[in-house]
Amino acid sequence: MAERSWSHQFIVMLESLRMGTTFSQGRRYARSGQVRSVTISTSIVTALVVDDDGETYRARIGVKAFTAADWARVERALAGEAIHAAKLLAGHLPDDLDTILAGFGLSLFPQSLSEIVLDCSCPGWQKPCRHLTAACYALAEEFDADPFGILAWRGRGRDELLESLRAHRVSALGHVAGPAHPAPRSAKPGTSGFGSFWQSGPRLGAPDPAVPGSVHRGDAILEQLDPLPLTAGRFDVTDLLRGAYHTFTDSDHGLPERRAGR
């Protein structure tokens, strides 16, 4: 499938002026290589054109660049469609770019001569002159070779546009995915979190403290075990464990009062 000729509507608009002789001379200059350079920048295209007499003239074609607000809307629209972002990142303009711009009241190319400013350093009074028309044909070739030049003319260079699209895509993906690592739940102020270590989980809830007669004891598990036939010196292991259970389930999560003075 042949690459789209993006500049076609630009040339059609210019040729609608029906300046046959001037445009035929301009085409001849462009085809014979008399347009020595074409420089595209925001709002202005500058071309150096050599006349038949060997004199070099500077032809300039001006157009109104899109505003920063216009570009912000266009970039959001392009980034919002994965196929558009992928095509631009691959170095191609979306085929429906004209339609996207039209949705914001914009157009890729000027729609009439009143939307562009033409200037040439030649002494001729007619505008566009043959140098300007030669510059237009050379510019059309530049646009077809690198369509990003059209966007640069309208105020957004390739690198700036692609960087903005990447930022929009990353922001959109981050918004959908949410934080990569959820923040850990912190313990209540003044607690170390040990007090809940020995509590039962949601499937084995402890008795409701509001029920009369219910008592919560951290060492209750020891009452359900057979006596442990072990000692540590002169101490019974069960008594030592009972003290440890009380330590970890103490309501203040600190050492028992009987140790506070040590």
LINVENZI-V913433 format. One record per residue. NEAR is the number of other C-alpha atoms within 10 Angstrom. Layout:
# LINVENZI-V913433
NEAR / NEAR
This chain:
# LINVENZI-V913433
3 / 4 / 9 / 11 / 13 / 21 / 21 / 14 / 15 / 18 / 16 / 11 / 15 / 19 / 14 / 11 / 12 / 10 / 13 / 11 / 10 / 19 / 23 / 14 / 16 / 26 / 18 / 15 / 23 / 24 / 13 / 9 / 13 / 21 / 27 / 13 / 14 / 18 / 14 / 19 / 18 / 19 / 18 / 21 / 19 / 20 / 25 / 22 / 27 / 19 / 15 / 9 / 6 / 9 / 9 / 17 / 18 / 18 / 26 / 21 / 22 / 18 / 20 / 15 / 17 / 20 / 11 / 11 / 9 / 14 / 18 / 12 / 12 / 19 / 17 / 14 / 16 / 21 / 22 / 15 / 11 / 11 / 12 / 20 / 22 / 16 / 14 / 19 / 17 / 10 / 13 / 15 / 19 / 16 / 13 / 10 / 15 / 14 / 14 / 17 / 17 / 12 / 11 / 12 / 9 / 15 / 16 / 20 / 21 / 16 / 14 / 12 / 14 / 9 / 11 / 15 / 15 / 18 / 16 / 23 / 13 / 17 / 8 / 11 / 8 / 10 / 14 / 24 / 23 / 26 / 33 / 29 / 28 / 30 / 30 / 28 / 23 / 23 / 27 / 21 / 17 / 18 / 19 / 17 / 14 / 15 / 20 / 21 / 21 / 24 / 23 / 19 / 24 / 24 / 20 / 21 / 16 / 17 / 11 / 10 / 19 / 19 / 12 / 16 / 23 / 14 / 13 / 19 / 19 / 12 / 11 / 13 / 11 / 12 / 10 / 8 / 8 / 9 / 9 / 7 / 6 / 7 / 7 / 6 / 6 / 9 / 11 / 8 / 7 / 8 / 13 / 13 / 13 / 17 / 18 / 14 / 10 / 12 / 14 / 10 / 10 / 7 / 6 / 8 / 9 / 13 / 11 / 10 / 10 / 7 / 8 / 7 / 7 / 11 / 12 / 12 / 11 / 19 / 18 / 12 / 10 / 15 / 10 / 8 / 9 / 7 / 11 / 11 / 8 / 10 / 12 / 9 / 7 / 6 / 10 / 14 / 16 / 19 / 13 / 12 / 13 / 16 / 14 / 16 / 18 / 17 / 20 / 20 / 21 / 17 / 14 / 14 / 17 / 16 / 14 / 17 / 10 / 7 / 8 / 8 / 6 / 5
